[in-house]
Amino acid sequence: MPTKELKVDASTENYKIVASRESESPQRYRIELNNNYSEKEDWPNILTFCYNSISLFWAKWKLPFNYAASSNRKDKSSFSIGFVTVLLVVTFLTLLQNALSNTSIIFLHIAEQTVGQIDMLMTPSDLSTFLNFTFIEEATKLRAQGSSPRWVLYGEIEKDNNFVERSTNPTKEMKIDQVSMAFLFIDSERERQAGLGVEWPFETLGEDEILVSSSSLRAIGLQPNVGQRVKMSVDLNSLFQDNGIQTGPLSNSTNNSRNTLGSFLNSIIPEQNITQTIDASDLIDATRLFPNLTGIIGIDNSTQSRVNVTVNSKVLIQNLLQTIDENPWLLIVNSTFTVVGSLDGTYSKVPTALGNYAVFEKIVLKKIMISLSAYMKSTTERKKDFILLTNSIVGSLGDDFDATFSLPLNTALQTSSFISILLDEVLFAVVVVLSMLAVILIYSLLLADIQEKTFEFGMLRTLGLNKNNLLRLLTIQSFYFSLPAILTGIYICYVIYVPLSYVLSNMTFTEIRPYLTFGALILGVSLGIILPFVGSIIPVRRALTKTLRDALDIYHNVVFDTTVSIKRLQDIGVSIIQTLFALFLVVIGILVYYVVPLSFIFNLLSMFFRVLTIILLCLVIGQILMVSSIQPFLERSILSVILYWGSDRILKDVVLKNLQSHRPRNRKTSLMFVICLAYVLFAATMFTMQANSLSDNQSWFAGADIVVTGGTMNNPLPDTALRSYLNTVLVKYNNSSRCIVEDYSFATVPLNSLKNLDDLTIIDNLYFNEATVSVMALEENYLDVSFNAYYMVEKVRPELNFQRTGSGKINFLPSLNTNLSLELTEPPSLVYSGQYAPYDENRLPSNTSKAYLSGVPIAISNSLYENYYFGVDSMVRLIFYLRDMNRQYITHEIPSLPIILLKKLSGFPSISRLVRNRTPLFISLDMYKKILEYSDRLMMPEKPTKISYSRLFIKVKQSVSDFQIEGLVNDINGIVNSDAFNVVNLKADIAATKTASDLIMMFFYVVSFIGMIFCFFVLWLSFTANIRENVWEFGVLRAIGLQVMKLYIYEAVTIVISCIIQGFVIGCVTAVALTLQFNLFTEMPFAFYMNVPLFVVLILFSLVVSCLGAYLPAAEIKDKPVAFVIKGLK
C-alpha cells in the first residue's frame, strides 16, 4: 500500500506522523502515531504529545460535530423535541429531588407546632421538686446552644366584671364563664437568645399584662388589645400537691417528712435573721390581721414612718405555716391583668397539650430546655447523634443528678418517618416512569431522524465516511441537545427553587440556603446523560447494520424491511431475550429472598419499601406488555363504534388499513400512552383510596370525635371534673347554638394494670386453650357515642334479646348485666406450696349445668374464636393471678359466658384477627368494680374502691365549627392539666391528612402533564414518519376526494382511546388489588375511591394530544397541490 509523508508542524524527533492511503479515494487516509518517547522527564515533549493528542482527537470528532450543528440549523424540530424532553426531565426531577431533601424541615416545623421548639426537656423527678437552673446552665453551656427555665401553673380565668361594666367598648355578648387555663411563666429575652419559639411575634410583657389564647377569650366574651381585663385564680394548694408537697394542718415545720410544705421551705431558706425596712403602718395592719404571724426579734424606731424589722427565718416559716392552716384562702392567688394580645396558636413555643394557656413575663424554675440541632439526618443517624449528645449532657450534669429527661422534638419526628419513606418511594417511581417515557421519546426521535436521513447517510458513506465516523456523528447528535438541556434545566431549577426556598424559610422560620443539593445535581445530570445514550443504542445499531445499497434506496420503506440473519451452529442455542429474562428472574429472586429479609434484620424500612416499589413497577409494566396483545382487537372495536354512523363511516376500511400498516411505529406511541395513563391512574387511585382508608383508620383508632387518653391505675382521668364540665355544657346550653356536645362515655383502665395482678387469662373448661386478655368495662352508652361504621359483630348468643343502638345495631353492653349472681369471696385459709387453693361451692358449684347457667356475661374478640375456639356456644373461665399483702399468690377463677364475638369495635384497634394475645375483653361496670374491690381487699382492706378510667369519648354535633371544637379541646386540656393525658381532635387530624393528600394529588397532576407532553411528541413523530412514508398514498386519497385529515385524526383518536381503556383497567385493577391487600391487615370494609377530576383531565389531555399529534404533521402537506404531493416534490 503506498505511503505518503505529510508535513506536520508538531513533528519532533520522538514523534512521527505517517498517513497511508487505504484506498484510491483521495479523502481516505489512515493516520498513525509512532511514539518513541523515552521515560526521561522532557516537559517540552510532554506538552507536544498532549497537543498532538488533542489535535488527533479533534480531527476525529470535528466532522461529526460540524455535521450535527449544520443538521440542527437546517432542521430545528428534532433539536427542539430532544431539547424539551431532556429539559423537562432534568428540571422537574432535579427540583423534586431538591424539594424532597428539605421535607424534613417541614416535618420538623409540624413537630415544633405540636411540642414546641424543645430539643431536650428536663423536669423534676419524683424525688425532687425543683431543678437548679444555675447549675444546669453552667454544666451544659459547652454542649447546648441555649437553655431557659419555665414554670407552668394551672388555674382559671374569668372576666373582670367591674372593669367590663366601666369599659367604653364592652363585648356585646356578656358572659361570666370561667375557663380552665395553663399559666406559662417565661423569660422571653432568655428564650429569644436560646432560639426557643422563633415564631413568637409578641414583645416583652409589662407589668399586669397577659397574653391569652383566643379560644379562651371567645369563651368568656373578651377582646384583646382594647384594654379589657381578666381575673386570674390559682390555687397553690394544688400546685404543691401536684409536686408531692403536703399542705394543711400537717404541713408545719415540726413534721420531719420531706414532703411537707414546712420541710420544703426549710430546705430552700437557710436559717438566718432577715432584716427588712417597711412602713410602720403596714406592720401594724399585718399584726392585727394575722396575730399569729409573730417572730419579730426587734424593731428599729429611729424613724416614725419606716422601721427596720429583723425576723428569724425558722420562726417566720413556722408562724407562716400556722397562719396558712388557719386561713387556707391565703394560698389562692387572685389577680387581674390587662389582655394585650390573643394567642391563635402555639407559635412553636408550647406544646398543644397545654390547651388554653396564658403567658406572663416571670422567671421561675420548673422546666429546662436545651437546644440541639440534628434533625436533618435520617432516623438512624439522628438517633445515634442524640444518644451521643444526651450522654455527654448527662455526663456533665453528673450521674447523681435527679431529673427526668425527654426529647420532645425527636419523639414527634419519629411519627413522620413513614411519610418520609413514602415520599421517597413516590419520587423513585416517578423517576423510573418519566425515565422510561423519555427513553422511548428519544429513541423515537433518533430513529425517525435516522430513517429520514437514510439516503443522506448513504451518500456520506459513499464519499468515504466509515462506520466509526457515522457512530461518532450519531452520538454527537444525541448529546448535541442533551448537554444544553442539562445546563438550562439546572439553571431553571435553581431559578424556581430560590423563591420556593424563600417561602419555605418564612413558613418554617428556618434559614434555608437557596442552593441545589449534591444529590439533586447528580440525579439531573446523570439522567440528562444516560437517557440520550440509552435511547440512541437501537437507532445507532440500525444505522450501522444497513447496507450501502439499502441506504441509497430512496423508495425504501422500513415497514417492508426483510431481515436476514446468519448464525453459526454453536450460536443457535443462545437467545438474548431468554438471557435477559433469566437475569430478570434472578434479580427478582435476590430481591425477595435476600434483600427483604435483610431489611427486616437491620430494621431498614426504606430498603423494604424500595423492593416493594420495584416489584410493583414490574407488575404494572408486565400488565402493560400483556394487554398490548389485545391492542388490534380493541382498536377495531373502538373504530367500529366511532364510525358506526354518519357520513364518515365510509372511511372505516381505510383507517383500519392505516392502523394495520402503521402498527410497528404506532406501538411506541401506544406503549408511552399506556405507561403514562396506567401509572398516573394507578398511583392516584391507590393514593386516593389509601388516603380515605387512612382517614377511616384514624376514625377507627380514635373511636369518637374527641378522645382523651392516657389514664392509668395510678393516674386515672379526672372523671369527676370532666363529668361536671360536660354535664354543665349539656345542661346549660341544651338546645342552643353553643351546645356542641351530643354525648360522652368513659372506658375503664384494663384490670391488667392492677399492682397485685401478675397475669389475667381466659381458658376453656378443660384447661386446654389459654390466652392472655385485657379485661375492661365500658359505659352502656358507648356505642351511641362511638362511630358505628367500625362496629362489626361476627356472632351473638342466640337466646339473648339484645337492645339496639340509635343506628339499629346490636347494643351488647346492657346485656353484660343480665347475670351478676356470682359473688367474689375471700379464699380459704388452706395453703399449699405457697399458693391458696380457692374453693367455694357457692362460687364453683359441683353441678355442671348450674355452673353454665351462672356464668358472667362477657364480650370477646372474634380472634379468640379463630385461634382458641372460645365461642358463644361454650363456657370459659377468667383466671386472675393475684397477690395479697403478704406476697402470697392467689389464683381466682370466674366462670364466664361469651355473649358476643366482636369483629371490630371503634376505639379498640386491637380487636382484630391479627391480635391473638392481650385482646380486649369486656365485662359490666358492676363486675369490674367487684373485681377491683376484691383486689383492694387483698392489698389494702381499708382503701375505698374507685373505678379508674383511662379514656373519655366525646361525640360532637355535626353542625359545630372548628373554632367551637378547638375551644372544647382547650377546655378539656385545662381540666386534665397534665402531660400524661392526650386530647385527640379527630377532625383536625383528618384535615391535616387531607391537606397532605391534596398536595400529593397536585404532584400527580404535574406528572401527568409532563407525561402527556412526552406522549404528544412521540405521537407527532410517529405520524410525521407515517405521512412522510405514505405521501404518495396521501396524494392519491386527496385526488379521489377523500378528507385525508380525518383519516389520521380518526387513527390517532382510536389509538389513544384504546390506550385510555387499557391504562384505566391496569391502573384500577392494580390499585384495587393493593387496597384489598392493605385491608387484609386493617379489616376495613372495601370502598372504591377514584380521583374523577384527574381521570377527566387525563382523558381531555389525551384527546387533545391525539388530535394535535395527527393534525400538525398532516397540515404541512394538506394545502400543497396534489401533483406535487404524488411526485414527492417540496
C-alpha positions, 0 to 999 in steps of 0.5 A: 500500500503506498505511503505518503509523508505529510508535513506536520508542524508538531513533528519532533524527533520522538514523534512521527506522523505517517498517513497511508492511503487505504484506498484510491479515494483521495479523502481516505487516509489512515493516520498513525502515531509512532511514539518513541518517547523515552521515560526521561522527564522532557516537559517540552515533549510532554506538552507536544504529545498532549497537543498532538493528542488533542489535535488527533482527537479533534480531527476525529470528532470535528466532522461529526460535530460540524455535521450535527450543528449544520443538521440542527440549523437546517432542521430545528424540530428534532433539536427542539423535541430532544431539547424539551424532553431532556429539559423537562426531565432534568428540571422537574426531577432535579427540583423534586429531588431538591424539594424532597431533601428539605421535607424534613424541615417541614416535618420538623416545623409540624413537630415544633407546632405540636411540642414546641421548639424543645430539643431536650426537656428536663423536669423534676423527678419524683424525688425532687421538686425543683431543678437548679437552673444555675447549675444546669446552665453552667454544666451544659453551656459547652454542649447546648446552644441555649437553655431557659427555665419555665414554670407552668401553673394551672388555674382559671380565668374569668372576666373582670366584671367591674372593669367590663361594666366601666369599659367604653367598648364592652363585648356585646355578648356578656358572659361570666364563664370561667375557663380552665387555663395553663399559666406559662411563666417565661423569660422571653429575652432568655428564650429569644437568645436560646432560639426557643419559639422563633415564631413568637411575634409578641414583645416583652410583657409589662407589668399586669399584662397577659397574653391569652389564647383566643379560644379562651377569650371567645369563651368568656366574651373578651377582646384583646388589645382594647384594654379589657381585663381578666381575673386570674385564680390559682390555687397553690394548694394544688400546685404543691400537691401536684409536686408531692408537697403536703399542705394543711394542718400537717404541713408545719415545720415540726413534721420531719417528712420531706414532703411537707410544705414546712420541710420544703421551705426549710430546705430552700431558706437557710436559717438566718435573721432577715432584716427588712425596712417597711412602713410602720403602718403596714406592720401594724395592719399585718399584726392585727390581721394575722396575730399569729404571724409573730417572730419579730426579734426587734424593731428599729424606731429611729424613724416614725414612718419606716422601721427596720424589722429583723425576723428569724427565718425558722420562726417566720416559716413556722408562724407562716405555716400556722397562719396558712392552716388557719386561713387556707384562702391565703394560698389562692392567688387572685389577680387581674391583668390587662389582655394585650394580645390573643394567642391563635396558636402555639407559635412553636413555643408550647406544646398543644397539650397545654390547651388554653394557656396564658403567658406572663413575663416571670422567671421561675424554675420548673422546666429546662430546655436545651437546644440541639440541632440534628434533625436533618439526618435520617432516623438512624443517624439522628438517633445515634447523634442524640444518644451521643449528645444526651450522654455527654449532657448527662455526663456533665450534669453528673450521674447523681443528678435527679431529673427526668429527661425527654426529647420532645422534638425527636419523639414527634419526628419519629411519627413522620418517618413513614411519610418520609419513606413514602415520599421517597418511594413516590419520587423513585417511581416517578423517576423510573416512569418519566425515565422510561417515557423519555427513553422511548421519546428519544429513541423515537426521535433518533430513529425517525431522524435516522430513517429520514436521513437514510439516503443522506447517510448513504451518500456520506458513506459513499464519499468515504465516511466509515462506520466509526465516523457515522457512530461518532456523528450519531452520538454527537447528535444525541448529546448535541441537545442533551448537554444544553438541556442539562445546563438550562434545566439546572439553571431553571431549577435553581431559578424556581427553587430560590423563591420556593426556598424563600417561602419555605424559610418564612413558613418554617422560620428556618434559614434555608440556603437557596442552593441545589443539593449534591444529590439533586445535581447528580440525579439531573445530570446523570439522567440528562446523560444516560437517557440520550445514550440509552435511547440512541443504542437501537437507532445507532445499531440500525444505522450501522447494520444497513447496507450501502445499497439499502441506504441509497434506496430512496423508495425504501420503506422500513415497514417492508424491511426483510431481515436476514440473519446468519448464525453459526451452529454453536450460536443457535442455542443462545437467545438474548431475550431468554438471557435477559429474562433469566437475569430478570428472574434472578434479580427478582429472586435476590430481591425477595429472598435476600434483600427483604429479609435483610431489611427486616434484620437491620430494621431498614424500612426504606430498603423494604419499601424500595423492593416493594416499589420495584416489584410493583413497577414490574407488575404494572409494566408486565400488565402493560406488555400483556394487554398490548396483545389485545391492542388490534382487537380493541382498536377495531372495536373502538373504530367500529363504534366511532364510525358506526354512523354518519357520513364518515363511516365510509372511511372505516376500511381505510383507517383500519388499513392505516392502523394495520400498516402503521402498527410497528411505529404506532406501538411506541406511541401506544406503549408511552400512552399506556405507561403514562395513563396506567401509572398516573391512574394507578398511583392516584387511585391507590393514593386516593383510596389509601388516603380515605382508608387512612382517614377511616383508620384514624376514625377507627383508632380514635373511636369518637370525635374527641378522645382523651387518653392516657389514664392509668391505675395510678393516674386515672382521668379526672372523671369527676371534673370532666363529668361536671364540665360536660354535664354543665355544657349539656345542661346549660346550653341544651338546645342552643347554638353553643351546645356542641356536645351530643354525648360522652362515655368513659372506658375503664383502665384494663384490670391488667394494670392492677399492682397485685395482678401478675397475669389475667387469662381466659381458658376453656373448661378443660384447661386446654386453650389459654390466652392472655386478655385485657379485661375492661368495662365500658359505659352502656352508652358507648356505642351511641357515642362511638362511630358505628361504621367500625362496629362489626359483630361476627356472632351473638348468643342466640337466646339473648334479646339484645337492645339496639343502638340509635343506628339499629345495631346490636347494643351488647353492653346492657346485656353484660348485666343480665347475670351478676349472681356470682359473688367474689369471696375471700379464699380459704385459709388452706395453703399449699406450696405457697399458693391458696387453693380457692374453693367455694361451692357457692362460687364453683358449684359441683353441678355442671349445668348450674355452673353454665347457667351462672356464668358472667356475661362477657364480650370477646374478640372474634380472634379468640374464636379463630385461634382458641375456639372460645365461642358463644356456644361454650363456657370459659373461665377468667383466671386472675393471678393475684397477690395479697399483702403478704406476697402470697399468690392467689389464683381466682377463677370466674366462670364466664359466658361469651355473649358476643364475638366482636369483629371490630369495635371503634376505639379498640384497634386491637380487636382484630384477627391479627391480635391473638394475645392481650385482646380486649375483653369486656365485662359490666361496670358492676363486675369490674368494680367487684373485681377491683374491690376484691383486689383492694381487699387483698392489698389494702382492706381499708382503701375505698374502691374507685373505678379508674378510667383511662379514656373519655369519648366525646361525640360532637354535633355535626353542625359545630365549627372548628373554632367551637371544637378547638375551644372544647379541646382547650377546655378539656386540656385545662381540666386534665392539666397534665402531660400524661393525658392526650386530647385527640381532635379527630377532625383536625387530624383528618384535615391535616391528612387531607391537606397532605393528600391534596398536595400529593394529588397536585404532584400527580397532576404535574406528572401527568402533564409532563407525561402527556407532553412526552406522549404528544411528541412521540405521537407527532413523530410517529405520524410525521414518519407515517405521512412522510412514508405514505405521501404518495398514498396521501396524494392519491386519497386527496385526488379521489376526494377523500378528507385525508385529515380525518383519516389520521385524526380518526387513527390517532383518536382510536389509538389513544382511546384504546390506550385510555381503556387499557391504562384505566383497567391496569391502573384500577385493577392494580390499585384495587388489588393493593387496597384489598391487600392493605385491608387484609391487615386493617379489616376495613370494609372495601370502598372504591375511591377514584380521583374523577377530576384527574381521570377527566383531565387525563382523558381531555389531555389525551384527546387533545394530544391525539388530535394535535399529534395527527393534525400538525404533521398532516397540515404541512402537506394538506394545502400543497397541490396534489401533483406535487404531493404524488411526485414527492416534490417540496 
